[in-house]
Amino acid sequence: MTRFVMAIDLDRCLGCDACVVACMTENQVPDDAGARLRMREVVMGTFPKLSGEFRPEACFHCDDPPCVDACPTGATFQTIEGVVLVNEDRCAGCKACMTACPYGMRYLHTEGYVDKCTYCYHRLKEGRQPACVETCPTSARIFGDLEDLNGPIQQAMANARSVDRVEAIGGATPSLLYLNSRVLGSRRSLGEENV
Amino acid sequence: MYDISRRVFLELLGAATAGATMASGKLSDAADAAVRLVRPRPWYEQRGGVQKTYSYCDMCLWKCGIVVSTVNGKVVKIDGNPADPKSNGRLCARGNAGVAALYDPDRLKKPLIRVAGSERGDGRYQEASWQAALDYSAERLLAVKQQWGGPEAVAFFGHGTADGWFAEYLPQAFGSPNTAKPSVSVCVGPREVAATLTYGRAFGGHEPVDWDETNYIVLIGNHIGENAHNTPMQQLADARARGAKLVVVDPRFSSVAMKADTWLPIKPATDTALILAWINVLISEKLYDWQFVEQYTQGFGQLAESVRENTPEWAAQITDLSPDDIRAVARGLAEAKPRAVVVPSRHVAWYGNDTQRNRAIFILNALLGSPGRHGGFWIQKAPWIEEYPHPAFGATADAGGCSAPGDAGGAVEAAAPHETRPRADGGDGIKFMTGSVAIQELIEPMVSGSPYPIKGLVNYGMNLFHSIPNVERTKQAVRNLDFYMAIDVLPMDHVMWADVILPEATYLERYDDLLAQAHKRPYIALREPAVAPLYDSKPGWWIAKELGTRLGLGAYFPWATIEEYLDDRLHTVGSSLQGIREAGGVLIQKGQPYIEDLEAAKKPPFPTPSGKILLYNEKLKAAGHDPVPRYVPVPEPPAGMFRLTYGRAPMHTFAKTQNNALLSKVMAENELWLNTDAAQTLGLTNGQYVEMENQDGVVSAPIRLKVTERIRPDLVYMVHGFGHQAVGLGRANGRGASDVSMQTRYALDPISGGAGLRVNFVSVRAASVEPVQASRRPGKAALLRKEASA
């Protein structure tokens, strides 16, 4: 069975925000609304003993996503390949899913529905990569089927020094893979890093 | 690629529509129905309606190849052109955001003429027709030429793709040598002069580092990733994935320092000491490439003698680094040689001794045997293409630029220029020794009239108040002019001081001259409009031709249309306008990147007078400069003050993009970086607004403080380009602070004319005034980019 996931090689990511902007134009995110994708910089230590990395974040397309359970209208659903989507025609804009998401990966679109990363589902249909993957200057992003043992995700995982997911919170179990993190693993909780 | 199976779509359909039927029973219909339920409906669902245009980007000066997608006459998406050697199908944040530059509601829309009786800077204008604005401009420029002794009294500044017309072609036709670009003396100028004095040719603006094959990379104050030039970001990531070692020398834990195997947090302004110590180790431990040195260099004995005392222990005292760390990098370089590079940076106008520091870098690389070698530096070659024939020029202009060398690909009709007065920047040995025109030294003749008055200024896209140090002096210079005209896309600070403002079409709405890119494999790229110009804006080439014709220079523009011009030039390389379109917007030629290629072609790899790399330079000695670079200390900040440094953010270009809706969304304002301990001492906290006061009592606009471990305690750092004071820029006006406003001083490099900008010191305190809020929306920078420290 297909399980679409994204892997991001944090050793390659330079935090340039190309993915953030490509996502906005591809998905026509309004200027005065939030964003599907954001860049986090994480630095640990004290001068001059420092380590750090950039960590792009978007919907982690969890297994058993709490946003789906929270949605009263059935607008948020998960496809069989694990992609969490919102049917905006059914969405009432009640934000229950935004409250349920422990990672804050959804925003209210100016047209009154909740929007989020779709892995550019409309592009997958055409056999194309998500916009963030296609534009990334450092090729930090890899997208594919986790279950394909010869596919790019398994290959990237096999070559990585480390593979991490952000910590599962409140039953949410993120599927997005961070490769070669200098920080995750030593300090797994996203909540702590926000301090 | 990823096929979504029939079953997947049936499942999706079931989940999404809760029982909707597939009336037609056709899979494609079902898939369409399922996807259409998920917003936003993508633009390319409008099948057949997407028009693709090949072009090259203008969001920064790197000029990546792009494919522009247009639907129903509106540009909706810009992607990298996979055939382009610079973008390789990928783009940075700015390249992706080009659509918001095109549809910026604040764009200049009509030609404007300053209201009679108003002062420059009042911002009072009346709309005019192109005919009237061009007639008036030409009349005033000819009056300046008439009254002030000739065409040299008009200066030309340019920055941007069409600056070839305004900072090279027009001034030469008009007869003025006083033409300049900021990309020289406040940017790469000292490096290119150093390269010429050492290797016999400029290094080249698309840094010819052999990333694909190098195994050891040293970056000194070089911010790949913050300075988001697309290609080196790609190449550095690939090199590191291959296992190349990375050393980053920087007083700040920059983005690329996070990636380093070794980060050397050097004391600011001491880099030359570190480089000399590396040279010392290579020589004293006999680790240099002796065969290369013997065959291709001269002056080794004098170099060895000169650096004898520059041991790692000596340098450690100066640089605040450990002798062991210094030695380890020298040995690492030696082990990897010649596949080892100490990368010459781009913006190098730091302290006024910048040619010498860059010469030290070029000498160090020569000892590693890396110039012209695999895994070292390759040698740039310009593509072959003929210039369009034109009458002899009235002057020889040397505006330079960051794309040098090799902009002139073909044979230019060589005719002696008319007698002109010498360039007014003192670059003919009066103020500095050599190099392209220094833009900041053309301000002085506007203020003092020495060596002769400059009374007219044609400014194409060059941000006068955000690029040249000592802004007050620049404003005084502009007040003194008889005539000042600006050609631009946005109502920038300096634009609203002009007597005539001409609205240019953006790069997505116009043809430009061909990009003739010197490269490993040199190439020619096409820029074509994706849509017609909005408002009453016009392309740069059209403005240059119309203005030139009115200046009596019509013979220099013998072509009727730009398509004819481009087509004729492309025929000289066996192609055509249609041909380059069909080739995917790019024509690639064969290069000569390595020493062996040049030697096979009987060309000198290092075209100095002796044909050797000059470790010791007689010409420098004769002009009274050190023939071998020495470490000369520069003044340090007094107690209670910090050295002001500045740099780039990957989502902004200079002072050009702060009003872009998409880029403003990801970074709306800049921050002042201050070390945690230093902030604590001053009682300042992260996120509060502070102000700077410099050594001359100039106080900055409020700027948000970033308290961080990522910087040494003796300097502050900010991203350049913010702090616009331009009411017409709805998003950018009054956001953040300007570094240039604090640069009341600069140190003139006596060799290259570079303006060293890191010689200003500031104190920091809580802001005494509220930040000016832009009219539209609060900044989201803090919301989108958080730093967490442990």
Chai-1 contact restraints between the chains, C-beta under 6 A:
chainA,res_idxA,chainB,res_idxB,connection_type,confidence,min_distance_angstrom,max_distance_angstrom,comment,restraint_id
A,R12,B,A237,contact,1.0,0.0,6.0,A-B,restraint_1
A,L14,B,G225,contact,1.0,0.0,6.0,A-B,restraint_2
A,L14,B,M233,contact,1.0,0.0,6.0,A-B,restraint_3
A,L14,B,S255,contact,1.0,0.0,6.0,A-B,restraint_4
A,G15,B,S255,contact,1.0,0.0,6.0,A-B,restraint_5
A,C16,B,C92,contact,1.0,0.0,6.0,A-B,restraint_6
A,C16,B,A93,contact,1.0,0.0,6.0,A-B,restraint_7
A,C16,B,A228,contact,1.0,0.0,6.0,A-B,restraint_8
A,C16,B,P650,contact,1.0,0.0,6.0,A-B,restraint_9
A,D17,B,A93,contact,1.0,0.0,6.0,A-B,restraint_10
A,D17,B,P650,contact,1.0,0.0,6.0,A-B,restraint_11
A,D17,B,M651,contact,1.0,0.0,6.0,A-B,restraint_12
A,D17,B,V666,contact,1.0,0.0,6.0,A-B,restraint_13
A,A18,B,C92,contact,1.0,0.0,6.0,A-B,restraint_14
A,A18,B,A93,contact,1.0,0.0,6.0,A-B,restraint_15
A,A18,B,N96,contact,1.0,0.0,6.0,A-B,restraint_16
A,V20,B,V666,contact,1.0,0.0,6.0,A-B,restraint_17
A,V21,B,A93,contact,1.0,0.0,6.0,A-B,restraint_18
A,V21,B,N96,contact,1.0,0.0,6.0,A-B,restraint_19
A,V21,B,A97,contact,1.0,0.0,6.0,A-B,restraint_20
A,V21,B,L662,contact,1.0,0.0,6.0,A-B,restraint_21
A,A22,B,N96,contact,1.0,0.0,6.0,A-B,restraint_22
A,M24,B,L662,contact,1.0,0.0,6.0,A-B,restraint_23
A,T25,B,K77,contact,1.0,0.0,6.0,A-B,restraint_24
A,T25,B,N96,contact,1.0,0.0,6.0,A-B,restraint_25
A,T25,B,V99,contact,1.0,0.0,6.0,A-B,restraint_26
A,N27,B,P40,contact,1.0,0.0,6.0,A-B,restraint_27
A,Q28,B,P40,contact,1.0,0.0,6.0,A-B,restraint_28
A,D31,B,A661,contact,1.0,0.0,6.0,A-B,restraint_29
A,R38,B,L784,contact,1.0,0.0,6.0,A-B,restraint_30
A,E41,B,E787,contact,1.0,0.0,6.0,A-B,restraint_31
A,V42,B,A788,contact,1.0,0.0,6.0,A-B,restraint_32
A,V43,B,E787,contact,1.0,0.0,6.0,A-B,restraint_33
A,V43,B,S789,contact,1.0,0.0,6.0,A-B,restraint_34
A,M44,B,A790,contact,1.0,0.0,6.0,A-B,restraint_35
A,T46,B,E709,contact,1.0,0.0,6.0,A-B,restraint_36
A,F47,B,E709,contact,1.0,0.0,6.0,A-B,restraint_37
A,P48,B,P265,contact,1.0,0.0,6.0,A-B,restraint_38
A,L50,B,F253,contact,1.0,0.0,6.0,A-B,restraint_39
A,G52,B,M258,contact,1.0,0.0,6.0,A-B,restraint_40
A,E53,B,M258,contact,1.0,0.0,6.0,A-B,restraint_41
A,F77,B,A15,contact,1.0,0.0,6.0,A-B,restraint_42
A,T79,B,L12,contact,1.0,0.0,6.0,A-B,restraint_43
A,I80,B,V8,contact,1.0,0.0,6.0,A-B,restraint_44
A,I80,B,E11,contact,1.0,0.0,6.0,A-B,restraint_45
A,E81,B,V8,contact,1.0,0.0,6.0,A-B,restraint_46
A,L85,B,V38,contact,1.0,0.0,6.0,A-B,restraint_47
A,N87,B,A16,contact,1.0,0.0,6.0,A-B,restraint_48
A,N87,B,L37,contact,1.0,0.0,6.0,A-B,restraint_49
A,E88,B,R39,contact,1.0,0.0,6.0,A-B,restraint_50
A,Y121,B,V38,contact,1.0,0.0,6.0,A-B,restraint_51
A,H122,B,V35,contact,1.0,0.0,6.0,A-B,restraint_52
A,H122,B,P42,contact,1.0,0.0,6.0,A-B,restraint_53
A,L124,B,Y2,contact,1.0,0.0,6.0,A-B,restraint_54
A,L124,B,I4,contact,1.0,0.0,6.0,A-B,restraint_55
A,K125,B,I4,contact,1.0,0.0,6.0,A-B,restraint_56
A,K125,B,V35,contact,1.0,0.0,6.0,A-B,restraint_57
A,G127,B,M1,contact,1.0,0.0,6.0,A-B,restraint_58
A,T135,B,R90,contact,1.0,0.0,6.0,A-B,restraint_59
A,T135,B,L91,contact,1.0,0.0,6.0,A-B,restraint_60
A,P137,B,R90,contact,1.0,0.0,6.0,A-B,restraint_61
A,P137,B,C92,contact,1.0,0.0,6.0,A-B,restraint_62
A,P137,B,N230,contact,1.0,0.0,6.0,A-B,restraint_63
A,P137,B,M233,contact,1.0,0.0,6.0,A-B,restraint_64
A,P137,B,Q234,contact,1.0,0.0,6.0,A-B,restraint_65
A,T138,B,M233,contact,1.0,0.0,6.0,A-B,restraint_66
A,T138,B,A237,contact,1.0,0.0,6.0,A-B,restraint_67
A,E193,B,A788,contact,1.0,0.0,6.0,A-B,restraint_68
